[in-house]
């Protein structure tokens, strides 16, 4: 069986996140995000280029969690897909895109945080049974 993969996006939250609700009450998170770019030079060094900016959207329960946890300036990693759509403007049709995140988390290379695990075993207990000894 092959490894399941998805498209990913690494960046930073560039605007204050907004939380909206559809007519049916489904939550939708939206923020503009920035993506940093670098160019490798002939001598092996890297030159930082201007960032690009994109729309990030998240739906349902993940939208609620992201809205609680993310603020402008936070670095993130997200997995999901790119959604293209058309917008009518001045008798022309523009094609826009947005990254739809199915999962999102803070970038551990750029963020300090504390992990609070849900189901922690009591002190001194183990969560898993060690494997049996082989060849004893």
N, CA, C and O atoms as CSV, one atom per row, in Angstrom:
chain,resi,resn,atom,element,x,y,z
A,1,UNK,N,N,0.846,-1.168,0.000
A,1,UNK,CA,C,0.000,0.000,0.000
A,1,UNK,C,C,0.895,1.235,0.000
A,1,UNK,O,O,1.882,1.279,0.734
A,2,UNK,N,N,0.566,2.233,-0.809
A,2,UNK,CA,C,1.391,3.432,-0.897
A,2,UNK,C,C,1.098,4.382,0.265
A,2,UNK,O,O,0.061,4.280,0.920
A,3,UNK,N,N,2.022,5.299,0.506
A,3,UNK,CA,C,1.874,6.273,1.575
A,3,UNK,C,C,0.875,7.338,1.131
A,3,UNK,O,O,1.050,7.928,0.064
A,4,UNK,N,N,-0.167,7.601,1.919
A,4,UNK,CA,C,-1.130,8.633,1.534
A,4,UNK,C,C,-0.527,10.029,1.735
A,4,UNK,O,O,-0.026,10.339,2.816
A,5,UNK,N,N,-0.573,10.851,0.717
A,5,UNK,CA,C,-0.002,12.191,0.797
A,5,UNK,C,C,-1.035,13.226,0.368
A,5,UNK,O,O,-2.013,12.907,-0.309
A,6,UNK,N,N,-0.802,14.464,0.773
A,6,UNK,CA,C,-1.620,15.596,0.369
A,6,UNK,C,C,-0.709,16.769,0.083
A,6,UNK,O,O,0.456,16.773,0.482
A,7,UNK,N,N,-1.240,17.769,-0.612
A,7,UNK,CA,C,-0.530,19.000,-0.848
A,7,UNK,C,C,-0.358,19.719,0.487
A,7,UNK,O,O,-1.212,19.608,1.367
A,8,UNK,N,N,0.733,20.449,0.640
A,8,UNK,CA,C,0.946,21.180,1.883
A,8,UNK,C,C,1.311,22.626,1.602
A,8,UNK,O,O,1.720,22.978,0.495
A,9,UNK,N,N,1.156,23.452,2.616
A,9,UNK,CA,C,1.487,24.869,2.523
A,9,UNK,C,C,2.144,25.282,3.823
A,9,UNK,O,O,1.622,25.005,4.903
A,10,UNK,N,N,3.290,25.944,3.726
A,10,UNK,CA,C,3.985,26.493,4.887
A,10,UNK,C,C,3.984,28.002,4.744
A,10,UNK,O,O,4.262,28.531,3.668
A,11,UNK,N,N,3.671,28.695,5.834
A,11,UNK,CA,C,3.640,30.148,5.745
A,11,UNK,C,C,3.390,30.792,7.083
A,11,UNK,O,O,3.604,30.186,8.133
A,12,UNK,N,N,2.928,32.049,7.036
A,12,UNK,CA,C,2.605,32.790,8.246
A,12,UNK,C,C,1.269,33.497,8.043
A,12,UNK,O,O,0.917,33.875,6.926
A,13,UNK,N,N,0.537,33.667,9.130
A,13,UNK,CA,C,-0.752,34.339,9.081
A,13,UNK,C,C,-0.470,35.835,8.922
A,13,UNK,O,O,0.141,36.446,9.799
A,14,UNK,N,N,-0.910,36.427,7.808
A,14,UNK,CA,C,-0.592,37.819,7.486
A,14,UNK,C,C,-1.681,38.803,7.929
A,14,UNK,O,O,-1.395,39.983,8.128
A,15,UNK,N,N,-2.909,38.339,8.085
A,15,UNK,CA,C,-4.004,39.204,8.540
A,15,UNK,C,C,-4.704,38.540,9.722
A,15,UNK,O,O,-4.578,37.335,9.941
A,16,UNK,N,N,-5.432,39.338,10.466
A,16,UNK,CA,C,-6.195,38.766,11.575
A,16,UNK,C,C,-7.194,37.763,11.014
A,16,UNK,O,O,-7.951,38.099,10.103
A,17,UNK,N,N,-7.214,36.536,11.539
A,17,UNK,CA,C,-8.173,35.544,11.047
A,17,UNK,C,C,-9.616,35.993,11.283
A,17,UNK,O,O,-9.921,36.690,12.250
A,18,UNK,N,N,-10.492,35.571,10.367
A,18,UNK,CA,C,-11.920,35.867,10.489
A,18,UNK,C,C,-12.683,34.555,10.521
A,18,UNK,O,O,-12.313,33.588,9.855
A,19,UNK,N,N,-13.745,34.533,11.298
A,19,UNK,CA,C,-14.598,33.358,11.377
A,19,UNK,C,C,-15.997,33.766,10.929
A,19,UNK,O,O,-16.606,34.671,11.501
A,20,UNK,N,N,-16.497,33.086,9.898
A,20,UNK,CA,C,-17.825,33.358,9.358
A,20,UNK,C,C,-18.640,32.072,9.429
A,20,UNK,O,O,-18.086,30.985,9.592
A,21,UNK,N,N,-19.940,32.201,9.306
A,21,UNK,CA,C,-20.829,31.047,9.321
A,21,UNK,C,C,-21.719,31.071,8.086
A,21,UNK,O,O,-22.236,32.120,7.702
A,22,UNK,N,N,-21.895,29.907,7.467
A,22,UNK,CA,C,-22.766,29.797,6.302
A,22,UNK,C,C,-24.225,29.901,6.742
A,22,UNK,O,O,-24.518,29.946,7.937
A,23,UNK,N,N,-25.124,29.939,5.782
A,23,UNK,CA,C,-26.559,29.995,6.085
A,23,UNK,C,C,-27.007,28.790,6.902
A,23,UNK,O,O,-27.958,28.872,7.679
A,24,UNK,N,N,-26.317,27.679,6.720
A,24,UNK,CA,C,-26.671,26.463,7.469
A,24,UNK,C,C,-25.917,26.356,8.798
A,24,UNK,O,O,-26.085,25.378,9.527
A,25,UNK,N,N,-25.084,27.360,9.117
A,25,UNK,CA,C,-24.381,27.383,10.387
A,25,UNK,C,C,-23.005,26.763,10.388
A,25,UNK,O,O,-22.391,26.640,11.448
A,26,UNK,N,N,-22.493,26.363,9.224
A,26,UNK,CA,C,-21.168,25.760,9.163
A,26,UNK,C,C,-20.080,26.833,9.267
A,26,UNK,O,O,-20.126,27.821,8.533
A,27,UNK,N,N,-19.095,26.658,10.171
A,27,UNK,CA,C,-18.036,27.651,10.336
A,27,UNK,C,C,-17.030,27.629,9.188
A,27,UNK,O,O,-16.746,26.583,8.604
A,28,UNK,N,N,-16.496,28.823,8.879
A,28,UNK,CA,C,-15.478,29.004,7.832
A,28,UNK,C,C,-14.431,29.990,8.344
A,28,UNK,O,O,-14.744,31.144,8.637
A,29,UNK,N,N,-13.202,29.531,8.447
A,29,UNK,CA,C,-12.053,30.355,8.843
A,29,UNK,C,C,-11.442,30.937,7.573
A,29,UNK,O,O,-11.324,30.238,6.567
A,30,UNK,N,N,-11.052,32.214,7.611
A,30,UNK,CA,C,-10.362,32.822,6.474
A,30,UNK,C,C,-9.253,33.734,6.977
A,30,UNK,O,O,-9.433,34.470,7.948
A,31,UNK,N,N,-8.113,33.679,6.313
A,31,UNK,CA,C,-7.015,34.605,6.587
A,31,UNK,C,C,-6.162,34.725,5.328
A,31,UNK,O,O,-6.087,33.794,4.526
A,32,UNK,N,N,-5.528,35.869,5.164
A,32,UNK,CA,C,-4.495,36.008,4.150
A,32,UNK,C,C,-3.222,35.484,4.775
A,32,UNK,O,O,-2.921,35.779,5.932
A,33,UNK,N,N,-2.478,34.710,4.015
A,33,UNK,CA,C,-1.236,34.133,4.519
A,33,UNK,C,C,-0.090,34.508,3.600
A,33,UNK,O,O,-0.278,34.718,2.402
A,34,UNK,N,N,1.087,34.588,4.172
A,34,UNK,CA,C,2.283,34.877,3.402
A,34,UNK,C,C,3.165,33.647,3.314
A,34,UNK,O,O,3.243,32.850,4.249
A,35,UNK,N,N,3.824,33.507,2.178
A,35,UNK,CA,C,4.771,32.402,1.969
A,35,UNK,C,C,6.125,33.005,1.610
A,35,UNK,O,O,6.234,33.793,0.671
A,36,UNK,N,N,7.152,32.629,2.363
A,36,UNK,CA,C,8.487,33.138,2.112
A,36,UNK,C,C,9.137,32.381,0.957
A,36,UNK,O,O,8.895,31.189,0.765
A,37,UNK,N,N,9.967,33.091,0.192
A,37,UNK,CA,C,10.655,32.491,-0.953
A,37,UNK,C,C,12.133,32.866,-0.899
A,37,UNK,O,O,12.498,33.957,-0.462
A,38,UNK,N,N,12.961,31.948,-1.348
A,38,UNK,CA,C,14.405,32.158,-1.383
A,38,UNK,C,C,14.949,31.718,-2.731
A,38,UNK,O,O,14.406,30.818,-3.371
A,39,UNK,N,N,16.036,32.368,-3.156
A,39,UNK,CA,C,16.714,31.983,-4.404
A,39,UNK,C,C,18.120,31.521,-4.035
A,39,UNK,O,O,18.844,32.207,-3.314
A,40,UNK,N,N,18.495,30.344,-4.543
A,40,UNK,CA,C,19.846,29.841,-4.294
A,40,UNK,C,C,20.801,30.495,-5.287
A,40,UNK,O,O,20.571,30.489,-6.496
A,41,UNK,N,N,21.869,31.055,-4.749
A,41,UNK,CA,C,22.857,31.741,-5.577
A,41,UNK,C,C,23.958,30.768,-6.010
A,41,UNK,O,O,24.065,29.666,-5.472
A,42,UNK,N,N,24.758,31.175,-6.966
A,42,UNK,CA,C,25.824,30.338,-7.526
A,42,UNK,C,C,26.818,29.933,-6.439
A,42,UNK,O,O,27.341,28.818,-6.462
A,43,UNK,N,N,27.080,30.831,-5.487
A,43,UNK,CA,C,28.053,30.534,-4.429
A,43,UNK,C,C,27.478,29.662,-3.319
A,43,UNK,O,O,28.169,29.386,-2.338
A,44,UNK,N,N,26.218,29.219,-3.454
A,44,UNK,CA,C,25.611,28.339,-2.471
A,44,UNK,C,C,24.812,29.054,-1.391
A,44,UNK,O,O,24.145,28.401,-0.589
A,45,UNK,N,N,24.866,30.387,-1.354
A,45,UNK,CA,C,24.076,31.131,-0.380
A,45,UNK,C,C,22.652,31.304,-0.899
A,45,UNK,O,O,22.354,30.999,-2.054
A,46,UNK,N,N,21.780,31.798,-0.022
A,46,UNK,CA,C,20.386,32.023,-0.384
A,46,UNK,C,C,20.036,33.489,-0.205
A,46,UNK,O,O,20.441,34.125,0.768
A,47,UNK,N,N,19.282,34.013,-1.154
A,47,UNK,CA,C,18.786,35.380,-1.079
A,47,UNK,C,C,17.294,35.327,-0.818
A,47,UNK,O,O,16.546,34.665,-1.538
A,48,UNK,N,N,16.862,36.048,0.242
A,48,UNK,CA,C,15.439,36.082,0.571
A,48,UNK,C,C,14.718,37.002,-0.411
A,48,UNK,O,O,15.133,38.139,-0.636
A,49,UNK,N,N,13.633,36.491,-0.992
A,49,UNK,CA,C,12.827,37.253,-1.929
A,49,UNK,C,C,11.584,37.783,-1.223
A,49,UNK,O,O,11.329,37.435,-0.070
A,50,UNK,N,N,10.817,38.614,-1.901
A,50,UNK,CA,C,9.571,39.113,-1.322
A,50,UNK,C,C,8.594,37.961,-1.140
A,50,UNK,O,O,8.544,37.048,-1.964
A,51,UNK,N,N,7.818,38.001,-0.064
A,51,UNK,CA,C,6.823,36.931,0.136
A,51,UNK,C,C,5.663,37.084,-0.843
A,51,UNK,O,O,5.410,38.169,-1.367
A,52,UNK,N,N,4.969,35.983,-1.074
A,52,UNK,CA,C,3.722,36.040,-1.834
A,52,UNK,C,C,2.586,35.858,-0.842
A,52,UNK,O,O,2.773,35.275,0.226
A,53,UNK,N,N,1.397,36.361,-1.200
A,53,UNK,CA,C,0.263,36.313,-0.293
A,53,UNK,C,C,-0.900,35.587,-0.947
A,53,UNK,O,O,-1.157,35.740,-2.142
A,54,UNK,N,N,-1.599,34.795,-0.142
A,54,UNK,CA,C,-2.650,33.906,-0.645
A,54,UNK,C,C,-3.790,33.836,0.362
A,54,UNK,O,O,-3.645,34.255,1.511
A,55,UNK,N,N,-4.926,33.303,-0.081
A,55,UNK,CA,C,-6.066,33.086,0.811
A,55,UNK,C,C,-5.998,31.677,1.383
A,55,UNK,O,O,-5.725,30.714,0.666
A,56,UNK,N,N,-6.249,31.572,2.682
A,56,UNK,CA,C,-6.331,30.284,3.372
A,56,UNK,C,C,-7.734,30.173,3.950
A,56,UNK,O,O,-8.194,31.081,4.643
A,57,UNK,N,N,-8.415,29.071,3.672
A,57,UNK,CA,C,-9.733,28.823,4.254
A,57,UNK,C,C,-9.741,27.449,4.909
A,57,UNK,O,O,-9.050,26.524,4.481
A,58,UNK,N,N,-10.546,27.348,5.962
A,58,UNK,CA,C,-10.709,26.098,6.685
A,58,UNK,C,C,-12.179,26.002,7.056
A,58,UNK,O,O,-12.801,27.016,7.370
A,59,UNK,N,N,-12.743,24.807,7.025
A,59,UNK,CA,C,-14.160,24.631,7.287
A,59,UNK,C,C,-14.419,23.760,8.518
A,59,UNK,O,O,-13.552,23.013,8.969
A,60,UNK,N,N,-15.625,23.881,9.038
A,60,UNK,CA,C,-16.193,23.027,10.085
A,60,UNK,C,C,-15.402,23.078,11.390
A,60,UNK,O,O,-14.918,24.144,11.770
A,61,UNK,N,N,-15.262,21.943,12.084
A,61,UNK,CA,C,-14.624,21.932,13.404
A,61,UNK,C,C,-13.178,22.416,13.353
A,61,UNK,O,O,-12.712,23.066,14.290
A,62,UNK,N,N,-12.471,22.111,12.284
A,62,UNK,CA,C,-11.085,22.556,12.156
A,62,UNK,C,C,-11.029,24.080,12.087
A,62,UNK,O,O,-10.075,24.685,12.577
A,63,UNK,N,N,-12.040,24.706,11.484
A,63,UNK,CA,C,-12.110,26.174,11.423
A,63,UNK,C,C,-12.227,26.759,12.825
A,63,UNK,O,O,-11.573,27.751,13.146
A,64,UNK,N,N,-13.056,26.145,13.654
A,64,UNK,CA,C,-13.230,26.631,15.022
A,64,UNK,C,C,-11.931,26.511,15.815
A,64,UNK,O,O,-11.546,27.441,16.525
A,65,UNK,N,N,-11.257,25.371,15.695
A,65,UNK,CA,C,-9.984,25.162,16.403
A,65,UNK,C,C,-8.926,26.150,15.924
A,65,UNK,O,O,-8.202,26.728,16.734
A,66,UNK,N,N,-8.836,26.343,14.622
A,66,UNK,CA,C,-7.834,27.258,14.070
A,66,UNK,C,C,-8.102,28.691,14.520
A,66,UNK,O,O,-7.167,29.432,14.822
A,67,UNK,N,N,-9.368,29.081,14.565
A,67,UNK,CA,C,-9.706,30.441,14.978
A,67,UNK,C,C,-9.314,30.675,16.446
A,67,UNK,O,O,-8.903,31.780,16.802
A,68,UNK,N,N,-9.434,29.670,17.282
A,68,UNK,CA,C,-9.026,29.769,18.688
A,68,UNK,C,C,-7.516,29.878,18.834
A,68,UNK,O,O,-7.027,30.585,19.715
A,69,UNK,N,N,-6.774,29.183,17.978
A,69,UNK,CA,C,-5.340,28.994,18.204
A,69,UNK,C,C,-4.418,29.876,17.381
A,69,UNK,O,O,-3.262,30.059,17.763
A,70,UNK,N,N,-4.879,30.431,16.267
A,70,UNK,CA,C,-3.988,31.178,15.382
A,70,UNK,C,C,-4.246,32.676,15.441
A,70,UNK,O,O,-5.387,33.132,15.519
A,71,UNK,N,N,-3.142,33.432,15.402
A,71,UNK,CA,C,-3.176,34.885,15.406
A,71,UNK,C,C,-2.274,35.403,14.291
A,71,UNK,O,O,-1.443,34.667,13.758
A,72,UNK,N,N,-2.442,36.648,13.952
A,72,UNK,CA,C,-1.586,37.293,12.954
A,72,UNK,C,C,-0.128,37.130,13.374
A,72,UNK,O,O,0.226,37.378,14.526
A,73,UNK,N,N,0.712,36.712,12.433
A,73,UNK,CA,C,2.140,36.514,12.695
A,73,UNK,C,C,2.529,35.080,12.981
A,73,UNK,O,O,3.712,34.750,12.900
A,74,UNK,N,N,1.581,34.210,13.313
A,74,UNK,CA,C,1.897,32.812,13.606
A,74,UNK,C,C,2.374,32.077,12.355
A,74,UNK,O,O,1.825,32.263,11.269
A,75,UNK,N,N,3.400,31.242,12.517
A,75,UNK,CA,C,3.878,30.382,11.425
A,75,UNK,C,C,3.131,29.056,11.492
A,75,UNK,O,O,2.855,28.545,12.577
A,76,UNK,N,N,2.805,28.501,10.323
A,76,UNK,CA,C,1.994,27.291,10.294
A,76,UNK,C,C,2.443,26.350,9.187
A,76,UNK,O,O,3.161,26.731,8.263
A,77,UNK,N,N,1.993,25.104,9.315
A,77,UNK,CA,C,2.068,24.091,8.255
A,77,UNK,C,C,0.651,23.565,8.092
A,77,UNK,O,O,-0.013,23.249,9.080
A,78,UNK,N,N,0.185,23.468,6.856
A,78,UNK,CA,C,-1.178,22.996,6.606
A,78,UNK,C,C,-1.158,21.977,5.483
A,78,UNK,O,O,-0.333,22.060,4.573
A,79,UNK,N,N,-2.067,21.019,5.548
A,79,UNK,CA,C,-2.242,20.085,4.440
A,79,UNK,C,C,-3.662,20.241,3.925
A,79,UNK,O,O,-4.588,20.509,4.689
A,80,UNK,N,N,-3.819,20.070,2.624
A,80,UNK,CA,C,-5.133,20.242,2.008
A,80,UNK,C,C,-5.024,20.255,0.499
A,80,UNK,O,O,-4.367,19.401,-0.097
A,81,UNK,N,N,-5.682,21.242,-0.118
A,81,UNK,CA,C,-5.693,21.317,-1.582
A,81,UNK,C,C,-5.953,22.746,-2.035
A,81,UNK,O,O,-6.416,23.578,-1.254
A,82,UNK,N,N,-5.654,23.028,-3.297
A,82,UNK,CA,C,-5.911,24.342,-3.883
A,82,UNK,C,C,-7.261,24.293,-4.585
A,82,UNK,O,O,-7.531,23.389,-5.375
A,83,UNK,N,N,-8.103,25.274,-4.288
A,83,UNK,CA,C,-9.421,25.397,-4.919
A,83,UNK,C,C,-9.400,26.622,-5.821
A,83,UNK,O,O,-9.154,27.736,-5.359
A,84,UNK,N,N,-9.659,26.415,-7.112
A,84,UNK,CA,C,-9.752,27.526,-8.064
A,84,UNK,C,C,-11.215,27.863,-8.284
A,84,UNK,O,O,-12.067,26.976,-8.333
A,85,UNK,N,N,-11.505,29.168,-8.418
A,85,UNK,CA,C,-12.871,29.606,-8.666
A,85,UNK,C,C,-12.845,30.868,-9.523
A,85,UNK,O,O,-11.813,31.530,-9.638
A,86,UNK,N,N,-13.981,31.192,-10.121
A,86,UNK,CA,C,-14.087,32.356,-11.002
A,86,UNK,C,C,-14.802,33.492,-10.296
A,86,UNK,O,O,-15.742,33.276,-9.531
A,87,UNK,N,N,-14.333,34.724,-10.569
A,87,UNK,CA,C,-14.951,35.926,-10.028
A,87,UNK,C,C,-15.223,36.868,-11.195
A,87,UNK,O,O,-14.340,37.132,-12.011
A,88,UNK,N,N,-16.450,37.372,-11.267
A,88,UNK,CA,C,-16.807,38.334,-12.303
A,88,UNK,C,C,-16.420,39.727,-11.832
A,88,UNK,O,O,-16.756,40.121,-10.715
A,89,UNK,N,N,-15.704,40.489,-12.687
A,89,UNK,CA,C,-15.282,41.838,-12.345
A,89,UNK,C,C,-15.166,42.671,-13.613
A,89,UNK,O,O,-14.369,42.359,-14.499
A,90,UNK,N,N,-15.968,43.738,-13.699
A,90,UNK,CA,C,-15.920,44.645,-14.847
A,90,UNK,C,C,-16.004,43.909,-16.181
A,90,UNK,O,O,-15.150,44.100,-17.048
A,91,UNK,N,N,-17.003,43.088,-16.350
A,91,UNK,CA,C,-17.241,42.333,-17.582
A,91,UNK,C,C,-16.117,41.362,-17.944
A,91,UNK,O,O,-16.022,40.921,-19.089
A,92,UNK,N,N,-15.273,41.032,-16.977
A,92,UNK,CA,C,-14.238,40.022,-17.206
A,92,UNK,C,C,-14.336,38.962,-16.118
A,92,UNK,O,O,-14.843,39.205,-15.023
A,93,UNK,N,N,-13.845,37.806,-16.450
A,93,UNK,CA,C,-13.831,36.712,-15.485
A,93,UNK,C,C,-12.403,36.497,-15.015
A,93,UNK,O,O,-11.502,36.242,-15.813
A,94,UNK,N,N,-12.212,36.604,-13.713
A,94,UNK,CA,C,-10.895,36.375,-13.118
A,94,UNK,C,C,-10.879,35.015,-12.449
A,94,UNK,O,O,-11.865,34.610,-11.834
A,95,UNK,N,N,-9.768,34.312,-12.565
A,95,UNK,CA,C,-9.607,33.037,-11.887
A,95,UNK,C,C,-8.794,33.293,-10.628
A,95,UNK,O,O,-7.673,33.800,-10.688
A,96,UNK,N,N,-9.366,32.941,-9.498
A,96,UNK,CA,C,-8.711,33.100,-8.205
A,96,UNK,C,C,-8.480,31.722,-7.612
A,96,UNK,O,O,-9.087,30.739,-8.038
A,97,UNK,N,N,-7.593,31.660,-6.621
A,97,UNK,CA,C,-7.404,30.388,-5.930
A,97,UNK,C,C,-7.245,30.634,-4.443
A,97,UNK,O,O,-6.903,31.731,-4.003
A,98,UNK,N,N,-7.502,29.587,-3.685
A,98,UNK,CA,C,-7.364,29.620,-2.242
A,98,UNK,C,C,-6.887,28.245,-1.801
A,98,UNK,O,O,-7.183,27.232,-2.435
A,99,UNK,N,N,-6.140,28.232,-0.697
A,99,UNK,CA,C,-5.713,26.952,-0.147
A,99,UNK,C,C,-6.747,26.540,0.884
A,99,UNK,O,O,-7.020,27.281,1.828
A,100,UNK,N,N,-7.321,25.360,0.707
A,100,UNK,CA,C,-8.297,24.813,1.640
A,100,UNK,C,C,-7.559,23.814,2.525
A,100,UNK,O,O,-7.146,22.746,2.074
A,101,UNK,N,N,-7.403,24.185,3.796
A,101,UNK,CA,C,-6.664,23.330,4.733
A,101,UNK,C,C,-7.608,22.334,5.382
A,101,UNK,O,O,-8.657,22.705,5.908
A,102,UNK,N,N,-7.224,21.075,5.338
A,102,UNK,CA,C,-7.954,20.042,6.074
A,102,UNK,C,C,-7.372,19.881,7.474
A,102,UNK,O,O,-8.078,19.556,8.429
A,103,UNK,N,N,-6.071,20.118,7.570
A,103,UNK,CA,C,-5.363,20.058,8.855
A,103,UNK,C,C,-4.378,21.216,8.896
A,103,UNK,O,O,-3.832,21.625,7.872
A,104,UNK,N,N,-4.162,21.741,10.111
A,104,UNK,CA,C,-3.226,22.860,10.254
A,104,UNK,C,C,-2.608,22.808,11.646
A,104,UNK,O,O,-3.267,22.430,12.615
A,105,UNK,N,N,-1.353,23.186,11.733
A,105,UNK,CA,C,-0.669,23.238,13.020
A,105,UNK,C,C,0.428,24.281,12.979
A,105,UNK,O,O,0.833,24.731,11.907
A,106,UNK,N,N,0.906,24.664,14.156
A,106,UNK,CA,C,1.997,25.624,14.224
A,106,UNK,C,C,3.289,24.976,13.728
A,106,UNK,O,O,3.513,23.784,13.937
A,107,UNK,N,N,4.134,25.767,13.070
A,107,UNK,CA,C,5.417,25.302,12.552
A,107,UNK,C,C,6.388,25.164,13.719
A,107,UNK,O,O,6.756,26.159,14.345
A,108,UNK,N,N,6.804,23.938,14.012
A,108,UNK,CA,C,7.662,23.687,15.168
A,108,UNK,C,C,9.058,24.277,15.011
A,108,UNK,O,O,9.760,24.440,16.009
A,109,UNK,N,N,9.485,24.602,13.795
A,109,UNK,CA,C,10.789,25.243,13.588
A,109,UNK,C,C,10.765,26.710,14.005
A,109,UNK,O,O,11.812,27.295,14.279
A,110,UNK,N,N,9.573,27.305,14.054
A,110,UNK,CA,C,9.469,28.744,14.300
A,110,UNK,C,C,8.575,29.105,15.479
A,110,UNK,O,O,8.374,30.286,15.760
A,111,UNK,N,N,8.039,28.111,16.170
A,111,UNK,CA,C,7.081,28.385,17.239
A,111,UNK,C,C,7.460,27.628,18.502
A,111,UNK,O,O,7.750,26.432,18.453
A,112,UNK,N,N,7.458,28.323,19.629
A,112,UNK,CA,C,7.643,27.668,20.942
A,112,UNK,C,C,6.254,27.427,21.504
A,112,UNK,O,O,5.399,28.311,21.467
A,113,UNK,N,N,6.037,26.255,22.013
A,113,UNK,CA,C,4.739,25.951,22.590
A,113,UNK,C,C,4.853,24.781,23.547
A,113,UNK,O,O,5.868,24.086,23.589
A,114,UNK,N,N,3.803,24.577,24.308
A,114,UNK,CA,C,3.725,23.483,25.259
A,114,UNK,C,C,2.669,22.499,24.767
A,114,UNK,O,O,1.583,22.903,24.351
A,115,UNK,N,N,2.986,21.218,24.813
A,115,UNK,CA,C,2.048,20.189,24.374
A,115,UNK,C,C,1.224,19.741,25.571
A,115,UNK,O,O,1.769,19.408,26.624
A,116,UNK,N,N,-0.074,19.736,25.403
A,116,UNK,CA,C,-0.985,19.211,26.425
A,116,UNK,C,C,-1.696,18.018,25.807
A,116,UNK,O,O,-2.609,18.180,24.997
A,117,UNK,N,N,-1.276,16.829,26.190
A,117,UNK,CA,C,-1.852,15.617,25.628
A,117,UNK,C,C,-3.187,15.307,26.275
A,117,UNK,O,O,-3.406,15.619,27.445
A,118,UNK,N,N,-4.074,14.695,25.516
A,118,UNK,CA,C,-5.430,14.403,26.011
A,118,UNK,C,C,-5.458,13.244,26.983
A,118,UNK,O,O,-5.818,13.436,28.144
A,119,UNK,N,N,-5.090,12.042,26.552
A,119,UNK,CA,C,-5.188,10.839,27.371
A,119,UNK,C,C,-3.813,10.455,27.899
A,119,UNK,O,O,-3.112,9.643,27.295
A,120,UNK,N,N,-3.439,11.032,29.006
A,120,UNK,CA,C,-2.134,10.752,29.595
A,120,UNK,C,C,-2.310,9.658,30.643
A,120,UNK,O,O,-3.227,9.702,31.464
A,121,UNK,N,N,-1.424,8.690,30.599
A,121,UNK,CA,C,-1.472,7.599,31.574
A,121,UNK,C,C,-1.092,8.138,32.951
A,121,UNK,O,O,-0.345,9.113,33.041
A,122,UNK,N,N,-1.589,7.523,34.025
A,122,UNK,CA,C,-1.207,7.941,35.377
A,122,UNK,C,C,0.304,7.833,35.560
A,122,UNK,O,O,0.959,7.056,34.866
A,123,UNK,N,N,0.851,8.597,36.477
A,123,UNK,CA,C,2.288,8.594,36.731
A,123,UNK,C,C,2.782,7.171,36.990
A,123,UNK,O,O,2.202,6.440,37.792
A,124,UNK,N,N,3.845,6.793,36.312
A,124,UNK,CA,C,4.430,5.469,36.509
A,124,UNK,C,C,3.833,4.397,35.618
A,124,UNK,O,O,4.416,3.319,35.503
A,125,UNK,N,N,2.692,4.645,34.979
A,125,UNK,CA,C,2.069,3.642,34.112
A,125,UNK,C,C,2.574,3.823,32.688
A,125,UNK,O,O,3.047,4.897,32.316
A,126,UNK,N,N,2.472,2.782,31.912
A,126,UNK,CA,C,2.848,2.863,30.503
A,126,UNK,C,C,1.600,2.733,29.650
A,126,UNK,O,O,0.629,2.085,30.039
A,127,UNK,N,N,1.639,3.360,28.479
A,127,UNK,CA,C,0.497,3.319,27.573
A,127,UNK,C,C,0.502,2.072,26.701
A,127,UNK,O,O,-0.545,1.647,26.214
A,128,UNK,N,N,1.665,1.492,26.506
A,128,UNK,CA,C,1.756,0.321,25.631
A,128,UNK,C,C,2.516,-0.791,26.345
A,128,UNK,O,O,3.353,-0.531,27.209
A,129,UNK,N,N,2.222,-1.999,25.981
A,129,UNK,CA,C,2.910,-3.155,26.519
A,129,UNK,C,C,4.179,-3.349,25.706
A,129,UNK,O,O,4.120,-3.333,24.476
A,130,UNK,N,N,5.344,-3.534,26.362
A,130,UNK,CA,C,6.568,-3.731,25.585
A,130,UNK,C,C,6.478,-5.024,24.761
A,130,UNK,O,O,5.780,-5.963,25.145
A,131,UNK,N,N,7.184,-5.062,23.633
A,131,UNK,CA,C,7.138,-6.270,22.797
A,131,UNK,C,C,7.778,-7.443,23.529
A,131,UNK,O,O,8.663,-7.246,24.361
A,132,UNK,N,N,7.340,-8.656,23.227
A,132,UNK,CA,C,7.932,-9.835,23.884
A,132,UNK,C,C,9.393,-10.006,23.479
A,132,UNK,O,O,9.793,-9.639,22.374
A,133,UNK,N,N,10.166,-10.558,24.376
A,133,UNK,CA,C,11.577,-10.805,24.083
A,133,UNK,C,C,11.699,-11.881,23.017
A,133,UNK,O,O,10.942,-12.853,23.010
A,134,UNK,N,N,12.656,-11.700,22.121
A,134,UNK,CA,C,12.852,-12.647,21.027
A,134,UNK,C,C,14.092,-13.487,21.318
A,134,UNK,O,O,15.121,-12.943,21.721
A,135,UNK,N,N,14.015,-14.784,21.123
A,135,UNK,CA,C,15.159,-15.682,21.265
A,135,UNK,C,C,15.581,-15.916,22.707
A,135,UNK,O,O,16.747,-16.226,22.955
A,136,UNK,N,N,14.679,-15.778,23.657
A,136,UNK,CA,C,15.054,-16.005,25.062
A,136,UNK,C,C,14.774,-17.421,25.440
A,136,UNK,O,O,15.019,-17.816,26.580
